[in-house]
Amino acid sequence: MIAMEVLIVDADDQRRQQLGTVLSFMGIPWQEVAEAELDVAIESSGPLQGILTGELQERPLGELLAAFPRIPFLSLQQADHPNSNFIGGSDEPFTYESLTRHLHFCQAFISLHPRQQLHDKGQA
């Protein structure tokens, strides 16, 4: 099974580094993405486990949730959105336990909403 990657989009350098350290410790592949590059990163990435968003400066989280309804999002800040792909938010530093739980919810979301293939084979 291919390890699913996590993308981190956050203008807060310190929080991004801390989160990267925890994810590395957990053995979860992750990648830092500049907010302006997010669309390209999502299109070019392999299977995504989720996107962790912190401080966004160009697009509000609600807009991203609507633009990518099949990808689960976790907010690194306290947030609340009605979108089904909004898994949760926390302004606490993520602990191993809470991160594991949130990423498990992301995994469950993905199993219920498989990402549509860009090129469906054999369908006219």
N, CA, C and O atoms as CSV, one atom per row, in Angstrom:
chain,resi,resn,atom,element,x,y,z
A,1,MET,N,N,0.834,-1.192,0.000
A,1,MET,CA,C,0.000,0.000,0.000
A,1,MET,C,C,0.875,1.250,0.000
A,1,MET,O,O,1.857,1.328,0.737
A,2,ILE,N,N,0.520,2.204,-0.812
A,2,ILE,CA,C,1.282,3.442,-0.904
A,2,ILE,C,C,0.996,4.293,0.326
A,2,ILE,O,O,-0.153,4.468,0.731
A,3,ALA,N,N,2.074,4.819,0.911
A,3,ALA,CA,C,1.877,5.709,2.060
A,3,ALA,C,C,1.232,6.991,1.561
A,3,ALA,O,O,1.666,7.571,0.566
A,4,MET,N,N,0.205,7.423,2.253
A,4,MET,CA,C,-0.485,8.632,1.845
A,4,MET,C,C,0.199,9.842,2.454
A,4,MET,O,O,0.578,9.846,3.625
A,5,GLU,N,N,0.344,10.855,1.638
A,5,GLU,CA,C,1.086,12.037,2.035
A,5,GLU,C,C,0.176,13.086,2.664
A,5,GLU,O,O,-1.019,13.159,2.378
A,6,VAL,N,N,0.776,13.887,3.521
A,6,VAL,CA,C,0.081,15.010,4.145
A,6,VAL,C,C,0.739,16.286,3.636
A,6,VAL,O,O,1.965,16.378,3.593
A,7,LEU,N,N,-0.066,17.267,3.253
A,7,LEU,CA,C,0.465,18.565,2.853
A,7,LEU,C,C,0.261,19.552,3.996
A,7,LEU,O,O,-0.783,19.553,4.648
A,8,ILE,N,N,1.263,20.386,4.232
A,8,ILE,CA,C,1.172,21.421,5.266
A,8,ILE,C,C,1.227,22.788,4.591
A,8,ILE,O,O,2.178,23.101,3.875
A,9,VAL,N,N,0.205,23.592,4.824
A,9,VAL,CA,C,0.159,24.953,4.300
A,9,VAL,C,C,-0.013,25.878,5.495
A,9,VAL,O,O,-1.074,25.908,6.117
A,10,ASP,N,N,1.039,26.636,5.816
A,10,ASP,CA,C,0.979,27.484,7.005
A,10,ASP,C,C,2.010,28.594,6.877
A,10,ASP,O,O,3.181,28.329,6.607
A,11,ALA,N,N,1.583,29.824,7.069
A,11,ALA,CA,C,2.512,30.953,7.016
A,11,ALA,C,C,3.365,31.031,8.290
A,11,ALA,O,O,4.348,31.771,8.334
A,12,ASP,N,N,2.991,30.274,9.315
A,12,ASP,CA,C,3.720,30.270,10.594
A,12,ASP,C,C,4.864,29.244,10.519
A,12,ASP,O,O,4.638,28.039,10.635
A,13,ASP,N,N,6.092,29.742,10.322
A,13,ASP,CA,C,7.253,28.851,10.133
A,13,ASP,C,C,7.476,27.908,11.302
A,13,ASP,O,O,7.724,26.718,11.107
A,14,GLN,N,N,7.388,28.434,12.509
A,14,GLN,CA,C,7.685,27.631,13.693
A,14,GLN,C,C,6.696,26.474,13.833
A,14,GLN,O,O,7.092,25.336,14.088
A,15,ARG,N,N,5.418,26.773,13.666
A,15,ARG,CA,C,4.395,25.728,13.791
A,15,ARG,C,C,4.571,24.680,12.688
A,15,ARG,O,O,4.420,23.482,12.930
A,16,ARG,N,N,4.890,25.143,11.477
A,16,ARG,CA,C,5.096,24.235,10.346
A,16,ARG,C,C,6.242,23.272,10.644
A,16,ARG,O,O,6.136,22.075,10.377
A,17,GLN,N,N,7.329,23.793,11.193
A,17,GLN,CA,C,8.488,22.953,11.515
A,17,GLN,C,C,8.161,21.960,12.631
A,17,GLN,O,O,8.546,20.793,12.561
A,18,GLN,N,N,7.456,22.422,13.652
A,18,GLN,CA,C,7.079,21.532,14.760
A,18,GLN,C,C,6.206,20.393,14.245
A,18,GLN,O,O,6.403,19.232,14.602
A,19,LEU,N,N,5.242,20.743,13.404
A,19,LEU,CA,C,4.334,19.740,12.861
A,19,LEU,C,C,5.092,18.743,11.983
A,19,LEU,O,O,4.852,17.538,12.049
A,20,GLY,N,N,6.001,19.255,11.168
A,20,GLY,CA,C,6.819,18.390,10.323
A,20,GLY,C,C,7.627,17.403,11.151
A,20,GLY,O,O,7.766,16.237,10.782
A,21,THR,N,N,8.157,17.878,12.270
A,21,THR,CA,C,8.933,17.014,13.162
A,21,THR,C,C,8.069,15.889,13.723
A,21,THR,O,O,8.489,14.733,13.755
A,22,VAL,N,N,6.850,16.234,14.169
A,22,VAL,CA,C,5.942,15.231,14.728
A,22,VAL,C,C,5.544,14.221,13.644
A,22,VAL,O,O,5.545,13.015,13.888
A,23,LEU,N,N,5.204,14.715,12.449
A,23,LEU,CA,C,4.805,13.808,11.361
A,23,LEU,C,C,5.963,12.874,10.974
A,23,LEU,O,O,5.749,11.687,10.726
A,24,SER,N,N,7.173,13.409,10.925
A,24,SER,CA,C,8.341,12.575,10.609
A,24,SER,C,C,8.529,11.496,11.662
A,24,SER,O,O,8.802,10.339,11.344
A,25,PHE,N,N,8.378,11.892,12.922
A,25,PHE,CA,C,8.491,10.945,14.031
A,25,PHE,C,C,7.451,9.831,13.888
A,25,PHE,O,O,7.721,8.674,14.212
A,26,MET,N,N,6.260,10.192,13.400
A,26,MET,CA,C,5.178,9.220,13.231
A,26,MET,C,C,5.355,8.371,11.966
A,26,MET,O,O,4.616,7.412,11.744
A,27,GLY,N,N,6.341,8.736,11.145
A,27,GLY,CA,C,6.572,7.985,9.918
A,27,GLY,C,C,5.589,8.328,8.808
A,27,GLY,O,O,5.360,7.521,7.908
A,28,ILE,N,N,5.009,9.519,8.868
A,28,ILE,CA,C,4.035,9.938,7.857
A,28,ILE,C,C,4.716,10.873,6.872
A,28,ILE,O,O,5.264,11.900,7.275
A,29,PRO,N,N,4.691,10.533,5.575
A,29,PRO,CA,C,5.311,11.430,4.594
A,29,PRO,C,C,4.536,12.743,4.511
A,29,PRO,O,O,3.305,12.749,4.501
A,30,TRP,N,N,5.270,13.851,4.453
A,30,TRP,CA,C,4.622,15.151,4.415
A,30,TRP,C,C,5.425,16.076,3.529
A,30,TRP,O,O,6.586,15.819,3.210
A,31,GLN,N,N,4.779,17.152,3.143
A,31,GLN,CA,C,5.429,18.119,2.283
A,31,GLN,C,C,4.906,19.497,2.642
A,31,GLN,O,O,3.707,19.692,2.837
A,32,GLU,N,N,5.832,20.461,2.728
A,32,GLU,CA,C,5.436,21.858,2.941
A,32,GLU,C,C,5.057,22.432,1.596
A,32,GLU,O,O,5.751,22.218,0.603
A,33,VAL,N,N,3.953,23.163,1.562
A,33,VAL,CA,C,3.511,23.763,0.306
A,33,VAL,C,C,3.202,25.235,0.541
A,33,VAL,O,O,2.497,25.589,1.486
A,34,ALA,N,N,3.732,26.082,-0.321
A,34,ALA,CA,C,3.378,27.496,-0.250
A,34,ALA,C,C,1.919,27.624,-0.673
A,34,ALA,O,O,1.447,26.900,-1.549
A,35,GLU,N,N,1.217,28.548,-0.044
A,35,GLU,CA,C,-0.219,28.680,-0.320
A,35,GLU,C,C,-0.493,28.888,-1.810
A,35,GLU,O,O,-1.457,28.342,-2.348
A,36,ALA,N,N,0.352,29.675,-2.475
A,36,ALA,CA,C,0.154,29.961,-3.899
A,36,ALA,C,C,0.331,28.709,-4.769
A,36,ALA,O,O,-0.180,28.646,-5.887
A,37,GLU,N,N,1.062,27.713,-4.243
A,37,GLU,CA,C,1.347,26.497,-5.010
A,37,GLU,C,C,0.386,25.357,-4.687
A,37,GLU,O,O,0.530,24.260,-5.227
A,38,LEU,N,N,-0.585,25.599,-3.818
A,38,LEU,CA,C,-1.416,24.500,-3.312
A,38,LEU,C,C,-2.166,23.759,-4.415
A,38,LEU,O,O,-2.167,22.528,-4.431
A,39,ASP,N,N,-2.803,24.480,-5.333
A,39,ASP,CA,C,-3.567,23.820,-6.396
A,39,ASP,C,C,-2.682,22.864,-7.195
A,39,ASP,O,O,-3.068,21.727,-7.466
A,40,VAL,N,N,-1.496,23.337,-7.567
A,40,VAL,CA,C,-0.561,22.515,-8.335
A,40,VAL,C,C,-0.115,21.307,-7.520
A,40,VAL,O,O,-0.039,20.195,-8.040
A,41,ALA,N,N,0.178,21.529,-6.238
A,41,ALA,CA,C,0.632,20.437,-5.366
A,41,ALA,C,C,-0.438,19.353,-5.243
A,41,ALA,O,O,-0.126,18.163,-5.254
A,42,ILE,N,N,-1.703,19.773,-5.125
A,42,ILE,CA,C,-2.791,18.806,-4.994
A,42,ILE,C,C,-2.930,17.996,-6.278
A,42,ILE,O,O,-3.105,16.778,-6.232
A,43,GLU,N,N,-2.853,18.664,-7.414
A,43,GLU,CA,C,-3.002,17.967,-8.695
A,43,GLU,C,C,-1.847,17.009,-8.958
A,43,GLU,O,O,-2.050,15.942,-9.537
A,44,SER,N,N,-0.633,17.377,-8.536
A,44,SER,CA,C,0.544,16.579,-8.884
A,44,SER,C,C,0.910,15.547,-7.821
A,44,SER,O,O,1.773,14.700,-8.050
A,45,SER,N,N,0.261,15.615,-6.663
A,45,SER,CA,C,0.623,14.697,-5.584
A,45,SER,C,C,0.040,13.317,-5.831
A,45,SER,O,O,-0.874,13.138,-6.636
A,46,GLY,N,N,0.588,12.361,-5.123
A,46,GLY,CA,C,0.014,11.023,-5.129
A,46,GLY,C,C,-1.201,11.042,-4.220
A,46,GLY,O,O,-1.815,12.091,-4.025
A,47,PRO,N,N,-1.556,9.888,-3.659
A,47,PRO,CA,C,-2.715,9.864,-2.765
A,47,PRO,C,C,-2.460,10.736,-1.528
A,47,PRO,O,O,-1.433,10.607,-0.862
A,48,LEU,N,N,-3.400,11.608,-1.244
A,48,LEU,CA,C,-3.271,12.514,-0.100
A,48,LEU,C,C,-4.077,12.003,1.074
A,48,LEU,O,O,-5.230,11.599,0.921
A,49,GLN,N,N,-3.466,12.021,2.248
A,49,GLN,CA,C,-4.196,11.670,3.457
A,49,GLN,C,C,-4.954,12.883,3.972
A,49,GLN,O,O,-5.997,12.743,4.611
A,50,GLY,N,N,-4.438,14.058,3.699
A,50,GLY,CA,C,-5.119,15.263,4.141
A,50,GLY,C,C,-4.233,16.481,3.961
A,50,GLY,O,O,-3.054,16.378,3.624
A,51,ILE,N,N,-4.836,17.634,4.195
A,51,ILE,CA,C,-4.110,18.896,4.122
A,51,ILE,C,C,-4.274,19.599,5.460
A,51,ILE,O,O,-5.388,19.814,5.938
A,52,LEU,N,N,-3.131,19.955,6.058
A,52,LEU,CA,C,-3.136,20.669,7.333
A,52,LEU,C,C,-2.936,22.143,7.026
A,52,LEU,O,O,-1.914,22.533,6.462
A,53,THR,N,N,-3.907,22.957,7.393
A,53,THR,CA,C,-3.802,24.380,7.113
A,53,THR,C,C,-3.624,25.163,8.394
A,53,THR,O,O,-4.303,24.927,9.393
A,54,GLY,N,N,-2.701,26.093,8.343
A,54,GLY,CA,C,-2.489,26.985,9.478
A,54,GLY,C,C,-2.952,28.366,9.094
A,54,GLY,O,O,-4.120,28.592,8.779
A,55,GLU,N,N,-2.013,29.282,9.127
A,55,GLU,CA,C,-2.314,30.676,8.795
A,55,GLU,C,C,-2.354,30.823,7.276
A,55,GLU,O,O,-1.334,30.679,6.602
A,56,LEU,N,N,-3.533,31.108,6.751
A,56,LEU,CA,C,-3.700,31.305,5.314
A,56,LEU,C,C,-3.791,32.798,5.030
A,56,LEU,O,O,-4.482,33.532,5.737
A,57,GLN,N,N,-3.088,33.244,3.990
A,57,GLN,CA,C,-3.066,34.681,3.720
A,57,GLN,C,C,-3.769,35.049,2.419
A,57,GLN,O,O,-4.162,36.200,2.230
A,58,GLU,N,N,-3.930,34.075,1.516
A,58,GLU,CA,C,-4.495,34.407,0.207
A,58,GLU,C,C,-5.940,33.948,0.036
A,58,GLU,O,O,-6.762,34.667,-0.534
A,59,ARG,N,N,-6.244,32.760,0.527
A,59,ARG,CA,C,-7.600,32.224,0.372
A,59,ARG,C,C,-8.093,31.723,1.712
A,59,ARG,O,O,-7.357,31.037,2.422
A,60,PRO,N,N,-9.341,32.054,2.077
A,60,PRO,CA,C,-9.871,31.534,3.338
A,60,PRO,C,C,-10.078,30.024,3.254
A,60,PRO,O,O,-10.275,29.468,2.173
A,61,LEU,N,N,-10.032,29.383,4.397
A,61,LEU,CA,C,-10.185,27.927,4.455
A,61,LEU,C,C,-11.494,27.482,3.812
A,61,LEU,O,O,-11.520,26.470,3.111
A,62,GLY,N,N,-12.575,28.216,4.037
A,62,GLY,CA,C,-13.868,27.851,3.455
A,62,GLY,C,C,-13.805,27.723,1.942
A,62,GLY,O,O,-14.458,26.857,1.359
A,63,GLU,N,N,-13.021,28.584,1.309
A,63,GLU,CA,C,-12.864,28.549,-0.150
A,63,GLU,C,C,-12.112,27.286,-0.577
A,63,GLU,O,O,-12.466,26.652,-1.571
A,64,LEU,N,N,-11.081,26.931,0.174
A,64,LEU,CA,C,-10.314,25.710,-0.135
A,64,LEU,C,C,-11.179,24.466,0.051
A,64,LEU,O,O,-11.125,23.538,-0.756
A,65,LEU,N,N,-11.971,24.453,1.115
A,65,LEU,CA,C,-12.854,23.311,1.372
A,65,LEU,C,C,-13.818,23.110,0.209
A,65,LEU,O,O,-14.065,21.981,-0.215
A,66,ALA,N,N,-14.355,24.201,-0.298
A,66,ALA,CA,C,-15.309,24.122,-1.409
A,66,ALA,C,C,-14.608,23.718,-2.704
A,66,ALA,O,O,-15.181,23.004,-3.527
A,67,ALA,N,N,-13.372,24.175,-2.883
A,67,ALA,CA,C,-12.642,23.890,-4.123
A,67,ALA,C,C,-12.185,22.433,-4.209
A,67,ALA,O,O,-12.060,21.886,-5.305
A,68,PHE,N,N,-11.937,21.804,-3.061
A,68,PHE,CA,C,-11.420,20.426,-3.040
A,68,PHE,C,C,-12.287,19.562,-2.124
A,68,PHE,O,O,-11.828,19.141,-1.062
A,69,PRO,N,N,-13.535,19.291,-2.521
A,69,PRO,CA,C,-14.481,18.613,-1.622
A,69,PRO,C,C,-14.119,17.170,-1.296
A,69,PRO,O,O,-14.652,16.615,-0.335
A,70,ARG,N,N,-13.234,16.546,-2.060
A,70,ARG,CA,C,-12.886,15.145,-1.803
A,70,ARG,C,C,-11.594,14.992,-1.004
A,70,ARG,O,O,-11.120,13.876,-0.789
A,71,ILE,N,N,-11.031,16.110,-0.567
A,71,ILE,CA,C,-9.790,16.053,0.214
A,71,ILE,C,C,-10.089,16.546,1.629
A,71,ILE,O,O,-10.646,17.629,1.802
A,72,PRO,N,N,-9.723,15.760,2.637
A,72,PRO,CA,C,-9.967,16.201,4.016
A,72,PRO,C,C,-8.973,17.279,4.464
A,72,PRO,O,O,-7.786,17.219,4.143
A,73,PHE,N,N,-9.474,18.247,5.197
A,73,PHE,CA,C,-8.649,19.348,5.716
A,73,PHE,C,C,-8.698,19.354,7.240
A,73,PHE,O,O,-9.748,19.142,7.847
A,74,LEU,N,N,-7.539,19.602,7.840
A,74,LEU,CA,C,-7.438,19.841,9.280
A,74,LEU,C,C,-6.923,21.256,9.463
A,74,LEU,O,O,-5.987,21.671,8.779
A,75,SER,N,N,-7.519,21.992,10.370
A,75,SER,CA,C,-7.022,23.337,10.647
A,75,SER,C,C,-6.123,23.298,11.877
A,75,SER,O,O,-6.426,22.627,12.864
A,76,LEU,N,N,-5.016,24.025,11.803
A,76,LEU,CA,C,-4.093,24.116,12.944
A,76,LEU,C,C,-4.508,25.253,13.868
A,76,LEU,O,O,-3.819,25.566,14.840
A,77,GLN,N,N,-5.637,25.863,13.552
A,77,GLN,CA,C,-6.190,26.920,14.387
A,77,GLN,C,C,-7.625,26.541,14.713
A,77,GLN,O,O,-8.225,25.717,14.024
A,78,GLN,N,N,-8.169,27.135,15.750
A,78,GLN,CA,C,-9.556,26.866,16.102
A,78,GLN,C,C,-10.419,27.326,14.925
A,78,GLN,O,O,-10.314,28.472,14.487
A,79,ALA,N,N,-11.254,26.450,14.425
A,79,ALA,CA,C,-12.084,26.794,13.271
A,79,ALA,C,C,-13.310,25.906,13.271
A,79,ALA,O,O,-13.337,24.852,13.906
A,80,ASP,N,N,-14.323,26.349,12.550
A,80,ASP,CA,C,-15.529,25.549,12.436
A,80,ASP,C,C,-16.144,25.800,11.063
A,80,ASP,O,O,-16.462,26.937,10.715
A,81,HIS,N,N,-16.305,24.753,10.303
A,81,HIS,CA,C,-16.884,24.867,8.966
A,81,HIS,C,C,-17.902,23.751,8.787
A,81,HIS,O,O,-17.702,22.646,9.291
A,82,PRO,N,N,-18.995,24.024,8.073
A,82,PRO,CA,C,-20.027,23.002,7.874
A,82,PRO,C,C,-19.650,21.964,6.819
A,82,PRO,O,O,-20.315,20.936,6.699
A,83,ASN,N,N,-18.579,22.227,6.049
A,83,ASN,CA,C,-18.208,21.320,4.964
A,83,ASN,C,C,-17.876,19.927,5.488
A,83,ASN,O,O,-17.248,19.781,6.537
A,84,SER,N,N,-18.306,18.903,4.745
A,84,SER,CA,C,-18.065,17.529,5.199
A,84,SER,C,C,-16.582,17.173,5.179
A,84,SER,O,O,-16.158,16.269,5.899
A,85,ASN,N,N,-15.791,17.865,4.373
A,85,ASN,CA,C,-14.357,17.551,4.303
A,85,ASN,C,C,-13.536,18.341,5.319
A,85,ASN,O,O,-12.307,18.282,5.301
A,86,PHE,N,N,-14.210,19.084,6.209
A,86,PHE,CA,C,-13.505,19.747,7.307
A,86,PHE,C,C,-13.497,18.782,8.491
A,86,PHE,O,O,-14.532,18.539,9.111
A,87,ILE,N,N,-12.321,18.236,8.797
A,87,ILE,CA,C,-12.216,17.183,9.800
A,87,ILE,C,C,-12.159,17.758,11.219
A,87,ILE,O,O,-12.635,17.130,12.166
A,88,GLY,N,N,-11.585,18.933,11.360
A,88,GLY,CA,C,-11.525,19.530,12.685
A,88,GLY,C,C,-10.452,20.590,12.779
A,88,GLY,O,O,-9.670,20.791,11.849
A,89,GLY,N,N,-10.425,21.259,13.906
A,89,GLY,CA,C,-9.433,22.296,14.119
A,89,GLY,C,C,-8.984,22.311,15.555
A,89,GLY,O,O,-9.722,21.923,16.460
A,90,SER,N,N,-7.773,22.759,15.753
A,90,SER,CA,C,-7.239,22.863,17.106
A,90,SER,C,C,-6.182,23.947,17.119
A,90,SER,O,O,-5.331,24.002,16.232
A,91,ASP,N,N,-6.233,24.811,18.126
A,91,ASP,CA,C,-5.179,25.815,18.222
A,91,ASP,C,C,-4.122,25.386,19.234
A,91,ASP,O,O,-3.196,26.134,19.546
A,92,GLU,N,N,-4.282,24.159,19.741
A,92,GLU,CA,C,-3.263,23.606,20.650
A,92,GLU,C,C,-2.117,23.055,19.807
A,92,GLU,O,O,-2.330,22.718,18.643
A,93,PRO,N,N,-0.924,22.954,20.353
A,93,PRO,CA,C,0.106,22.220,19.594
A,93,PRO,C,C,-0.379,20.778,19.457
A,93,PRO,O,O,-0.806,20.176,20.443
A,94,PHE,N,N,-0.319,20.232,18.276
A,94,PHE,CA,C,-0.784,18.867,18.069
A,94,PHE,C,C,0.085,17.881,18.830
A,94,PHE,O,O,1.311,17.910,18.726
A,95,THR,N,N,-0.548,17.022,19.584
A,95,THR,CA,C,0.175,15.944,20.245
A,95,THR,C,C,0.140,14.735,19.331
A,95,THR,O,O,-0.631,14.689,18.372
A,96,TYR,N,N,0.972,13.767,19.631
A,96,TYR,CA,C,1.000,12.522,18.865
A,96,TYR,C,C,-0.399,11.910,18.834
A,96,TYR,O,O,-0.873,11.472,17.785
A,97,GLU,N,N,-1.062,11.885,20.013
A,97,GLU,CA,C,-2.388,11.261,20.111
A,97,GLU,C,C,-3.427,12.000,19.282
A,97,GLU,O,O,-4.181,11.381,18.530
A,98,SER,N,N,-3.471,13.336,19.416
A,98,SER,CA,C,-4.505,14.087,18.691
A,98,SER,C,C,-4.250,14.044,17.189
A,98,SER,O,O,-5.190,13.969,16.398
A,99,LEU,N,N,-2.974,14.091,16.796
A,99,LEU,CA,C,-2.650,14.040,15.371
A,99,LEU,C,C,-3.025,12.678,14.799
A,99,LEU,O,O,-3.575,12.589,13.702
A,100,THR,N,N,-2.727,11.621,15.548
A,100,THR,CA,C,-3.092,10.271,15.107
A,100,THR,C,C,-4.605,10.164,14.936
A,100,THR,O,O,-5.087,9.615,13.945
A,101,ARG,N,N,-5.346,10.689,15.901
A,101,ARG,CA,C,-6.810,10.634,15.839
A,101,ARG,C,C,-7.344,11.428,14.637
A,101,ARG,O,O,-8.186,10.933,13.887
A,102,HIS,N,N,-6.854,12.652,14.460
A,102,HIS,CA,C,-7.306,13.480,13.340
A,102,HIS,C,C,-6.966,12.829,11.993
A,102,HIS,O,O,-7.785,12.838,11.074
A,103,LEU,N,N,-5.765,12.270,11.879
A,103,LEU,CA,C,-5.374,11.647,10.613
A,103,LEU,C,C,-6.183,10.377,10.364
A,103,LEU,O,O,-6.440,10.014,9.216
A,104,HIS,N,N,-6.582,9.705,11.440
A,104,HIS,CA,C,-7.468,8.545,11.300
A,104,HIS,C,C,-8.820,8.993,10.725
A,104,HIS,O,O,-9.388,8.317,9.867
A,105,PHE,N,N,-9.326,10.131,11.200
A,105,PHE,CA,C,-10.582,10.677,10.665
A,105,PHE,C,C,-10.423,11.036,9.187
A,105,PHE,O,O,-11.340,10.834,8.391
A,106,CYS,N,N,-9.250,11.571,8.828
A,106,CYS,CA,C,-8.981,11.877,7.414
A,106,CYS,C,C,-9.044,10.609,6.576
A,106,CYS,O,O,-9.635,10.588,5.496
A,107,GLN,N,N,-8.421,9.546,7.095
A,107,GLN,CA,C,-8.399,8.263,6.403
A,107,GLN,C,C,-9.825,7.736,6.213
A,107,GLN,O,O,-10.165,7.227,5.145
A,108,ALA,N,N,-10.645,7.859,7.242
A,108,ALA,CA,C,-12.034,7.407,7.165
A,108,ALA,C,C,-12.795,8.214,6.118
A,108,ALA,O,O,-13.588,7.660,5.356
A,109,PHE,N,N,-12.552,9.529,6.082
A,109,PHE,CA,C,-13.211,10.379,5.090
A,109,PHE,C,C,-12.847,9.913,3.680
A,109,PHE,O,O,-13.711,9.801,2.811
A,110,ILE,N,N,-11.555,9.642,3.464
A,110,ILE,CA,C,-11.095,9.234,2.133
A,110,ILE,C,C,-11.706,7.898,1.730
A,110,ILE,O,O,-12.058,7.703,0.566
A,111,SER,N,N,-11.835,6.985,2.676
A,111,SER,CA,C,-12.417,5.687,2.317
A,111,SER,C,C,-13.896,5.833,1.951
A,111,SER,O,O,-14.425,5.026,1.186
A,112,LEU,N,N,-14.561,6.846,2.487
A,112,LEU,CA,C,-15.968,7.091,2.152
A,112,LEU,C,C,-16.130,7.936,0.888
A,112,LEU,O,O,-17.160,7.876,0.216
A,113,HIS,N,N,-15.099,8.724,0.573
A,113,HIS,CA,C,-15.153,9.623,-0.591
A,113,HIS,C,C,-13.898,9.430,-1.436
A,113,HIS,O,O,-13.029,10.301,-1.446
A,114,PRO,N,N,-13.785,8.314,-2.140
A,114,PRO,CA,C,-12.565,8.114,-2.928
A,114,PRO,C,C,-12.403,9.240,-3.945
A,114,PRO,O,O,-13.369,9.715,-4.543
A,115,ARG,N,N,-11.173,9.640,-4.116
A,115,ARG,CA,C,-10.882,10.724,-5.050
A,115,ARG,C,C,-11.190,10.242,-6.463
A,115,ARG,O,O,-10.769,9.156,-6.859
A,116,GLN,N,N,-11.914,11.040,-7.210
A,116,GLN,CA,C,-12.241,10.634,-8.573
A,116,GLN,C,C,-10.980,10.676,-9.415
A,116,GLN,O,O,-10.181,11.606,-9.311
A,117,GLN,N,N,-10.811,9.664,-10.244
A,117,GLN,CA,C,-9.662,9.658,-11.135
A,117,GLN,C,C,-9.873,10.734,-12.186
A,117,GLN,O,O,-10.989,10.950,-12.658
A,118,LEU,N,N,-8.794,11.399,-12.544
A,118,LEU,CA,C,-8.909,12.460,-13.541
A,118,LEU,C,C,-9.264,11.878,-14.899
A,118,LEU,O,O,-9.966,12.511,-15.687
A,119,HIS,N,N,-8.776,10.669,-15.174
A,119,HIS,CA,C,-9.052,10.037,-16.459
A,119,HIS,C,C,-9.678,8.672,-16.181
A,119,HIS,O,O,-8.968,7.695,-15.941
A,120,ASP,N,N,-10.986,8.608,-16.212
A,120,ASP,CA,C,-11.645,7.313,-15.996
A,120,ASP,C,C,-11.392,6.433,-17.212
A,120,ASP,O,O,-11.731,6.789,-18.341
A,121,LYS,N,N,-10.792,5.286,-16.957
A,121,LYS,CA,C,-10.456,4.392,-18.065
A,121,LYS,C,C,-11.703,3.641,-18.531
A,121,LYS,O,O,-12.499,3.177,-17.716
A,122,GLY,N,N,-11.859,3.530,-19.830
A,122,GLY,CA,C,-12.906,2.712,-20.393
A,122,GLY,C,C,-14.306,3.310,-20.316
A,122,GLY,O,O,-15.293,2.609,-20.537
A,123,GLN,N,N,-14.395,4.581,-20.009
A,123,GLN,CA,C,-15.725,5.208,-19.998
A,123,GLN,C,C,-15.755,6.315,-21.032
A,123,GLN,O,O,-14.843,7.137,-21.121
A,124,ALA,N,N,-16.841,6.317,-21.824
A,124,ALA,CA,C,-16.944,7.321,-22.877
A,124,ALA,C,C,-17.518,8.607,-22.316
A,124,ALA,O,O,-17.684,9.581,-23.051
